[in-house]
Amino acid sequence: MPTDKTLLLKGVKRLAYTLALMFSGPIVLYQAFKNQDHPWYLPVLVVGGLLALGAIAMGFYSIKTLVDALFGGRK
C-alpha cells in the first residue's frame, strides 16, 4: 500500500494552517476579553470564536487527510 505523496503534502499544508489558526484564535479572544469596554468588543469576540472553532475543525480535517494519505482513502 504506497503512500499518496500529493495527498500527504496537502495534509501537511493543512496542518500548517491549523497551527496558524491555533495561535491566532486564542490571541484574538484574549484581546477581545482584555478590551471589553471597547465598541469593537463583540465583533472581535465573534471573530476570535470563529477562528478557534475553525482551528478545531481544520485540525480534524487535516488529520483525516494525513490518515487517508498514509493508509489509503476510501475507494
FENNOR-V844456 format. One record per pair of residues at least 6 apart in sequence whose ideal C-beta (glycine too) atoms are under 6 Angstrom apart, sorted by the first residue. I is the first residue (numbers start at 1). J is the second residue. Records with the same first field share a line. If there is no record, write none. Layout:
# FENNOR-V844456
I: J, J
This chain:
# FENNOR-V844456
1: 72
3: 70
4: 69
7: 69
8: 69
10: 65
11: 62, 65, 66, 69
14: 62, 65
15: 62
17: 58
18: 58, 59, 62
21: 51, 54, 55, 58
22: 55
24: 51
25: 48, 51, 52, 55
28: 47, 48, 51
29: 48
32: 41, 44, 45, 48
